[in-house]
């Protein structure tokens, strides 16, 4: 009993470690870490726009709030300094005929409020700049220009973050598993993909990469070696009419890396199949990419996908997503060799083959009869 539980626990740990060791997660995120980067992190400030867009929402909102509050408080200090130098504050006891640089600034709080009103162009009319100080006029102009720049950059970054085509990719989904079965008389690897929106992706293109560890003839070990995997769609690979779920398939022939795999050995393989879907969002004309990955445990040999599209009595087409990732067991050769050898054997049975070494010899008959 103890040995059985130990084996189960060991297999569970092994399975979890294998599932963790994947480059691309099921939702398309890349599991990669950069270490010992020689370039300074300040190089990311050169492309500050991309850096801001790539930040998480919590960091972006922190920068957004800090930028506005910081600028308001900084210029509030400057307005306080102007009032202090010009002796407009109540502690200097200005005379009745004294004309301040800014009306009704009585302290740091009122200076902060005037800075806020100036930068966001509220203009309550209670506090205003007079023509008494040239410094105050130039400070007003400078804060107005800088405020427009900060407002344009930060609001543009928020809008660009919201409208990124990366969010459109979340409404494109792939099947949980890939299956291997016969299609059109050929052994194929099949994957199902669906568009959850009625709006189309323009110019869609589907392709794949097989990631595996290979050893070159020179003895070099290459981790994450990439092999191109061509997928075929019955509707055509370019400009897909992607309004209903599609089943894409890869033909396992002599040029396929799956040709030497079998139903009994596929779970022992170490590979990761990454599938990409590129397209242009119809509403925004922005390009987006959807990706997912499959490891050997997620490739089912001898299965096909259940039907998902039906026609109602009203003449409408109905897509049942309950069967989107559902699979059905079918009779499938356990390897590509078996399928093609079986086809070759059947083809030879239908043909006649002449033996060029065969010679027809006529036997001579003897007419001697003994009485």
ZAMARGU-4260 file (C-alpha; in steps of 0.2 Angstrom, whole numbers, plus 5000, padded with zeros to 4 digits):
<rodrens>
0) 5000/5000/5000 | 5014/5012/5005 | 5024/5008/4989 | 5008/5011/4978 | 5005/5028/4986
5) 5023/5033/4984 | 5022/5028/4965 | 5006/5039/4964 | 5014/5053/4972 | 5030/5052/4962
10) 5020/5051/4946 | 5010/5066/4952 | 5025/5077/4955 | 5033/5072/4939 | 5017/5076/4929
15) 5016/5093/4938 | 5034/5097/4934 | 5032/5093/4916 | 5016/5104/4915 | 5025/5118/4923
20) 5040/5117/4911 | 5031/5125/4896 | 5036/5141/4887 | 5019/5147/4882 | 5004/5144/4894
25) 4987/5140/4888 | 4981/5158/4888 | 4996/5163/4878 | 5008/5171/4891 | 5026/5167/4889
30) 5035/5159/4903 | 5053/5165/4901 | 5065/5175/4912 | 5080/5186/4907 | 5095/5185/4918
35) 5112/5194/4918 | 5106/5207/4906 | 5121/5219/4903 | 5111/5234/4898 | 5105/5246/4911
40) 5087/5246/4915 | 5087/5265/4910 | 5087/5260/4892 | 5068/5256/4894 | 5066/5274/4898
45) 5071/5279/4880 | 5056/5270/4874 | 5045/5277/4888 | 5029/5275/4878 | 5030/5256/4876
50) 5037/5254/4894 | 5021/5263/4900 | 5010/5253/4889 | 5018/5236/4895 | 5015/5241/4914
55) 5002/5232/4924 | 4986/5242/4928 | 4991/5245/4946 | 5008/5252/4942 | 5000/5263/4927
60) 4987/5270/4939 | 5000/5274/4952 | 5010/5283/4939 | 4994/5292/4932 | 4989/5298/4950
65) 5007/5303/4955 | 5010/5313/4939 | 4995/5324/4942 | 4997/5326/4960 | 5015/5329/4959
70) 5014/5342/4946 | 5000/5351/4956 | 5010/5351/4972 | 5026/5356/4963 | 5018/5371/4955
75) 5008/5375/4971 | 5025/5377/4980 | 5031/5388/4966 | 5016/5399/4967 | 5019/5400/4986
80) 5037/5405/4983 | 5031/5419/4971 | 5018/5425/4984 | 5032/5424/4998 | 5045/5434/4988
85) 5032/5447/4983 | 5026/5448/5001 | 5008/5444/4996 | 5005/5433/5011 | 4995/5439/5026
90) 5010/5437/5038 | 5018/5452/5029 | 5003/5463/5033 | 5002/5471/5015 | 4995/5488/5014
95) 4978/5492/5007 | 4985/5498/4990 | 4996/5483/4988 | 4993/5473/4972 | 4998/5455/4974
100) 5005/5444/4960 | 4990/5431/4963 | 4974/5437/4971 | 4968/5427/4987 | 4983/5416/4990
105) 4984/5416/5009 | 4995/5401/5011 | 5001/5384/5004 | 4984/5377/5003 | 4977/5391/4993
110) 4993/5390/4982 | 4990/5372/4979 | 4971/5375/4975 | 4977/5389/4962 | 4989/5377/4954
115) 4975/5364/4952 | 4963/5376/4945 | 4976/5382/4933 | 4982/5366/4926 | 4965/5358/4924
120) 4958/5375/4917 | 4944/5376/4930 | 4945/5394/4932 | 4934/5398/4947 | 4938/5417/4946
125) 4941/5419/4964 | 4960/5417/4962 | 4968/5425/4947 | 4985/5432/4941 | 4987/5450/4940
130) 4999/5461/4929 | 5009/5465/4944 | 5022/5451/4942 | 5030/5445/4925 | 5037/5430/4935
135) 5019/5425/4939 | 5014/5427/4920 | 5028/5416/4914 | 5024/5403/4927 | 5006/5403/4922
140) 5011/5400/4904 | 5023/5386/4908 | 5011/5377/4919 | 4998/5378/4906 | 5009/5370/4893
145) 5016/5357/4904 | 4999/5352/4910 | 4993/5349/4892 | 5008/5338/4889 | 5005/5328/4905
150) 4987/5326/4902 | 4989/5321/4883 | 5002/5308/4888 | 4994/5300/4903 | 4976/5300/4895
155) 4983/5294/4879 | 4992/5280/4888 | 4976/5275/4897 | 4966/5275/4881 | 4980/5265/4872
160) 4980/5252/4886 | 4961/5250/4885 | 4960/5248/4866 | 4975/5237/4864 | 4972/5222/4852
165) 4979/5211/4865 | 4962/5211/4873 | 4953/5206/4857 | 4964/5190/4858 | 4955/5185/4873
170) 4939/5182/4863 | 4949/5169/4852 | 4949/5152/4860 | 4958/5136/4856 | 4952/5118/4861
175) 4959/5111/4877 | 4967/5096/4868 | 4974/5092/4851 | 4969/5076/4843 | 4977/5064/4831
180) 4966/5054/4819 | 4963/5050/4801 | 4956/5064/4790 | 4954/5062/4771 | 4963/5046/4772
185) 4979/5054/4780 | 4985/5054/4798 | 4983/5071/4805 | 4985/5082/4820 | 4969/5092/4823
190) 4965/5108/4834 | 4949/5117/4835 | 4949/5136/4836 | 4934/5148/4838 | 4930/5166/4837
195) 4918/5171/4851 | 4913/5188/4843 | 4903/5190/4827 | 4916/5203/4821 | 4929/5195/4810
200) 4948/5195/4810 | 4954/5201/4793 | 4968/5192/4785 | 4970/5178/4798 | 4984/5166/4796
205) 4987/5151/4807 | 5004/5142/4809 | 5013/5132/4823 | 5031/5130/4830 | 5036/5113/4838
210) 5048/5117/4852 | 5060/5103/4858 | 5077/5099/4864 | 5089/5092/4850 | 5107/5087/4849
215) 5116/5091/4833 | 5128/5079/4825 | 5142/5090/4832 | 5136/5085/4850 | 5128/5103/4853
220) 5112/5102/4864 | 5099/5115/4858 | 5085/5119/4870 | 5069/5126/4863 | 5074/5121/4845
225) 5060/5127/4834 | 5053/5117/4819 | 5039/5124/4808 | 5022/5116/4808 | 5011/5119/4794
230) 4992/5119/4797 | 4979/5117/4784 | 4961/5124/4785 | 4948/5117/4772 | 4943/5135/4769
235) 4960/5141/4765 | 4975/5147/4776 | 4973/5165/4771 | 4958/5177/4773 | 4948/5165/4784
240) 4930/5167/4785 | 4932/5165/4804 | 4913/5167/4809 | 4911/5149/4816 | 4923/5137/4824
245) 4937/5130/4813 | 4946/5114/4814 | 4964/5116/4808 | 4975/5101/4805 | 4993/5096/4801
250) 4996/5081/4790 | 5008/5069/4798 | 5019/5064/4783 | 5037/5060/4780 | 5042/5078/4783
255) 5032/5080/4799 | 5041/5079/4816 | 5027/5068/4822 | 5030/5055/4809 | 5041/5044/4820
260) 5029/5045/4835 | 5017/5032/4840 | 5002/5031/4851 | 5012/5021/4864 | 5027/5033/4864
265) 5020/5050/4862 | 5018/5053/4881 | 5037/5049/4882 | 5042/5063/4870 | 5048/5080/4876
270) 5040/5093/4865 | 5029/5108/4866 | 5018/5113/4851 | 5014/5132/4850 | 5000/5137/4839
275) 4998/5155/4833 | 4984/5165/4825 | 4988/5182/4817 | 4975/5193/4811 | 4968/5211/4810
280) 4954/5218/4821 | 4940/5223/4810 | 4934/5237/4821 | 4951/5246/4824 | 4962/5239/4810
285) 4975/5234/4823 | 4985/5218/4822 | 4983/5205/4835 | 4991/5188/4839 | 4983/5173/4848
290) 4994/5159/4854 | 4992/5143/4865 | 5002/5127/4867 | 5000/5109/4869 | 5012/5097/4878
295) 5012/5078/4875 | 4999/5075/4889 | 4987/5086/4879 | 4988/5077/4863 | 4975/5063/4862
300) 4979/5049/4850 | 4964/5041/4842 | 4951/5054/4845 | 4942/5067/4834 | 4932/5082/4839
305) 4913/5081/4842 | 4901/5090/4830 | 4898/5108/4836 | 4888/5116/4822 | 4870/5112/4819
310) 4855/5120/4809 | 4839/5124/4819 | 4821/5123/4812 | 4821/5142/4810 | 4835/5140/4797
315) 4849/5148/4809 | 4865/5140/4812 | 4869/5136/4830 | 4886/5133/4838 | 4886/5123/4854
320) 4901/5127/4863 | 4898/5113/4876 | 4905/5102/4863 | 4920/5113/4858 | 4933/5103/4867
325) 4924/5087/4868 | 4932/5072/4859 | 4926/5055/4853 | 4937/5040/4851 | 4939/5033/4833
330) 4948/5019/4825 | 4966/5026/4821 | 4982/5018/4816 | 4994/5018/4831 | 5008/5026/4820
335) 5010/5034/4803 | 5021/5019/4797 | 5006/5008/4800 | 4994/5019/4790 | 5006/5021/4775
340) 5012/5002/4775 | 4994/4997/4775 | 4990/5008/4761 | 5005/5001/4751 | 5000/4983/4754
345) 4982/4986/4749 | 4988/4995/4733 | 4999/4980/4729 | 4985/4968/4731 | 4975/4977/4717
350) 4990/4976/4705 | 4998/4961/4696 | 5017/4960/4696 | 5027/4950/4683 | 5042/4940/4687
355) 5055/4944/4674 | 5065/4928/4679 | 5051/4917/4676 | 5053/4906/4660 | 5040/4895/4653
360) 5047/4878/4649 | 5038/4865/4638 | 5039/4847/4643 | 5042/4835/4628 | 5030/4820/4628
365) 5036/4802/4624 | 5026/4791/4613 | 5035/4775/4617 | 5024/4762/4624 | 5029/4745/4630
370) 5018/4730/4628
</rodrens>
